[in-house]
Amino acid sequence: MPSSAITLRLQYPPAESVADPRTVNIYRTVVTDDSTDQVELYKFHHPNTGSRIGVTTFHRMNMATQKWETAGEIDWTSDTNATVLFGIESISIRDLRTPKKSSSKSRRFKASGSEYKWKIADEGVDLFCVDSRGKTVATWTEGELSLHVESRVESILDRLVVTLLLNRWMKALGSW
């Protein structure tokens, strides 16, 4: 990945404290001339561990003020159905994971007036996201729990992170 890419790493709490994979902290790798630091950027919390329903809230660190801000929530009505709230915009999980046809291996979503789609990589484990021209804008590496995002799409970072987590959740349930 070019140095202009944003690298995010997911860190799950110890299994004995929280067993629900909808609770996760996400760190951004910040590289300076003499060091590499991990800065916590997102916190996702699902309070109803093991429950099919409940609200997963997600917060984002405002880097200018160094304060946590509520970025949105995911209101689960079942394991596979939810409504996502980004600020004041409410979107069904179906609209964030739209297949072109029933046999499709990609899941589409819209952000900032453009269409993007997540695809499963050839080995069947990792994911990548492309824009409407087929250019890769984000790459998920399961073995490293890392997401590399092109800086040119930083304006839709919340959408990329949330749709990645939703797609990983659905994939784990066998509902790609």
N, C-alpha and C positions, 0 to 999 in steps of 0.2 A: 504494500500500500504506500502511496506517496506520503511525504511528511505532512502534507496539508490535510490528511485524513484525521478524523476524530476517532479515538479508540475508547470504547466503553467496555468495562468488565463487570459481569454480574457476580454478586457474592450473596449466597444464601446463608441464613442463620443455621447454626447447628441443628441437625435433625431432631435432637431431643428437646429443643426449645420451641421450634416451629416446624411442623411437618408439611405445611401448605406451600407449594411452589409459587403461589401468587404473592407471597411475601418475599421481597428481594431488595437488596440495595445495589445501586449501580454507580460505579466509579469511573471517572474520566481520567485517562492518562494524560498528564501534562508534562511535556518535555521542555526543559530549559537548557541553557548552555552547559550547565554543570550537574544537573540532576534530573531524575524522573520521579514525579510524584503522582499519587492517586488521590484525586479530589472527589468526594462524594457528591454526585450530581442528582440522583433520583433515589427516592424511598417509596417502595410499594408495600402496602400493608393490608393483609386480608385477616381480619380478626376472628373469623369463624373457621378455624382450622378443621379441615375435613368435611366442612359443610358444602353442599351444592349451591347454596344461596348466600347472600351477604354482599357487602360493598367493599371492594378493594379500593383504597384511596392511594393516590400517588402525589408526591410532593417533589418539587424541583428546587434546587438551590439557585437563588438569584445571585449570580457571581458578582454583580455590581454592589449589592447591599450585604452580601454574605448572610442572607436570611432565607429560611425555607418558605416556599409559597405553595399553596395547594394548586396543582396543575390539573387535577381532574379526579374522576372516580369511575370504577367499573361496577355497575349494579347487576349482579348475577341473579338470574331467576332459575337457572339450572346449570349443570356442568357445561353445556354448550350454547346457552343463550344468555346474552347480557346486553346492556345498554351502556355505552361509554360516553362520559361527559368530559369534553375538553373545554375548560372554562365554562362558557354558557351554551356551547354547541353540543347537542345530544345526538349520538349516532348509534344505530343498532350494530351489533357485532356482525350481522349478516352483510351490512354495507361496508364493513372494514375487512371482509374476507370473501368477496364476491368472485365465484368462478365464472369464466366466460361460458363454459358449458359443463355439463355434469361430469364429464371425464377429465376435466382440466386438472393439471398438476400445479397450477399457480393460483394465487389468491390476490385479487385486486382491491385497491383502495384509492380514494381521491384525497388530495391535500393541496391546498393553495391553487386550486383550479387545474391541477394536472393529475394524471392517472399513474399509479405505480403498481407494481406487482411483486409479491414474494414468490420465489420458486425454490423447490427442493433441489439441492446440488446433485450431481450425478451419483455420488456415493450414497445418497439417501439419508444423510445425517445433517449436514450443514444446510444453511439457507442463504439466498442472496436476493436482493431487491433491485429491480430495474425500473427506469423511467419509461415514458411512453415511446422513446426512441430506441429502447433496448439497451441503454447504457447502464452499467452497474453503478448504483449509488450507495449500496450498503452490503456488507458481507458478514454473515454470522458463522462463527466457528464454534461448534458444540464442545469439542474437546478442551478448548481454552475458555469457554463461556465468555467469548469476546465478540463485540460488534464493531466493525470498522465502517465509518460513515464518511462519505466524501463531504468536504467542507462546504461545497456549493449547495448542499441540501440541509444545512444546519437549521434553516428556518422551519423545517418540518421534523425536527429531531423528536419532539414529543410523539408525533404520529408514527415515526419509524420504530421507536422504542415500544410503544403500546402495541402496535400491530405485530411486531416481532414476538412479544410475550404472548399475545393471543394465539398466534400461529403455532408457537412452541407448545402451548397448553393443549390446543386442539390436536396437534400431531401426537402428543403423548397419550391422548385419549383414543387415538385411532380414528379421529374424525377430521382428517386433513380435508 
